[in-house]
Amino acid sequence: MALGLLLRHVLRRKYRLLFTSAAQRHHTGFTRWLIRKQDALIATSPQAASYLERPATVILHGVDTTIFHPTTDKSALRRELGLDPDAVLIGCFGRVRAQKGVDLLVEAALRLFPRAPAPR
């Protein structure tokens, strides 16, 4: 955002600036100032839009459920992937960010594994 503003105002580029927010948290003062300078805002959910100080167009993340859906046979999928059919599986999907609490998942795993080495 800052680079776009610099290019637009200092170098007189005719850029239109768009900010996309998925964050469901309050932004810092500098980030709020940058957001106010954008030409348009997109939020990935109504919740994310509620943290912005001005209206945003909400465009939900889309998932093609004809491709991505729970399997009907979890045992067969585990065999296909070479996974122990009885193992407890732990995972994190998406970007690793402090706000998502991934550190708590890692801390829990570090405590759990010495007592129950089966999870992978």
C-alpha positions in Angstrom: 0.0 0.0 0.0 2.8 2.4 0.9 4.6 1.8 -2.3 1.5 2.3 -4.3 0.9 5.7 -2.6 4.5 6.7 -3.1 4.4 5.8 -6.8 1.1 7.6 -7.2 1.9 10.8 -5.3 5.6 11.3 -5.6 6.1 9.9 -9.1 2.7 11.0 -10.3 1.7 7.6 -11.6 -2.0 7.2 -12.4 -2.5 4.1 -10.3 -5.8 3.0 -8.7 -5.1 1.3 -5.4 -7.1 -1.6 -4.0 -6.7 -3.1 -0.5 -7.9 -6.6 0.2 -8.4 -7.6 3.8 -8.9 -11.0 5.4 -7.9 -9.8 8.8 -10.4 -10.1 11.6 -8.5 -7.8 14.0 -8.0 -4.1 14.5 -5.4 -2.6 12.3 -2.5 -0.4 13.6 -2.8 3.4 13.2 -0.4 3.4 10.2 -2.3 0.6 8.5 -5.6 2.4 9.0 -4.1 5.5 7.5 -2.9 3.5 4.5 -6.3 1.9 4.1 -8.0 5.3 4.1 -5.8 6.3 1.1 -6.9 3.4 -1.0 -9.4 3.8 -3.9 -11.4 0.7 -3.1 -11.5 -2.0 -0.4 -12.3 -5.7 -0.7 -12.9 -7.9 2.4 -13.0 -11.7 2.3 -15.8 -11.9 4.8 -18.4 -9.7 6.5 -16.3 -10.2 9.7 -13.2 -8.8 8.0 -15.2 -5.9 6.6 -16.4 -5.0 10.1 -12.8 -4.1 11.1 -12.4 -1.6 8.3 -13.3 2.0 8.9 -15.1 2.5 5.6 -17.3 0.3 3.4 -15.8 -2.6 1.5 -17.0 -4.9 -1.1 -17.3 -8.4 0.4 -16.0 -11.2 -1.9 -16.1 -14.5 -0.1 -13.3 -17.1 -0.6 -14.6 -19.6 -3.0 -14.0 -23.4 -2.9 -15.1 -25.6 -5.8 -16.9 -28.3 -3.8 -17.0 -30.6 -6.8 -13.2 -31.0 -6.5 -12.6 -30.3 -2.8 -14.8 -32.3 -0.5 -14.5 -34.8 2.3 -13.7 -38.3 1.1 -16.3 -40.9 1.5 -13.7 -43.6 2.4 -11.1 -42.2 4.8 -9.4 -45.6 5.2 -8.8 -45.9 1.5 -7.4 -42.4 1.3 -5.0 -43.1 4.2 -3.9 -46.2 2.4 -3.4 -44.3 -0.9 -1.3 -41.7 0.9 0.7 -44.2 2.9 -0.7 -43.1 6.2 -1.3 -45.3 9.3 -5.1 -46.0 9.3 -5.2 -45.6 13.1 -2.9 -42.6 13.5 -4.1 -39.3 14.8 -3.3 -36.7 12.1 -2.7 -33.1 13.0 -2.3 -30.3 10.5 -2.5 -26.7 9.8 -3.9 -25.4 6.5 -3.5 -21.9 5.2 -0.9 -19.2 5.8 1.0 -19.5 9.1 0.4 -16.3 11.0 0.7 -15.4 14.7 -2.9 -14.3 14.9 -4.1 -17.9 13.9 -2.5 -19.4 17.0 -0.2 -21.8 15.3 2.2 -21.4 18.1 -0.4 -23.0 20.4 -0.7 -26.0 18.0 3.1 -26.5 18.1 3.3 -26.1 21.9 0.5 -28.6 22.3 2.2 -31.1 19.9 5.5 -30.7 21.8 3.7 -31.6 25.0 1.7 -34.4 23.5 4.3 -36.3 21.5 6.4 -37.6 24.3 3.3 -39.1 26.0 1.6 -40.3 22.8 4.1 -40.8 20.0 1.5 -42.0 17.5 0.3 -38.5 16.3 2.1 -37.4 13.1 
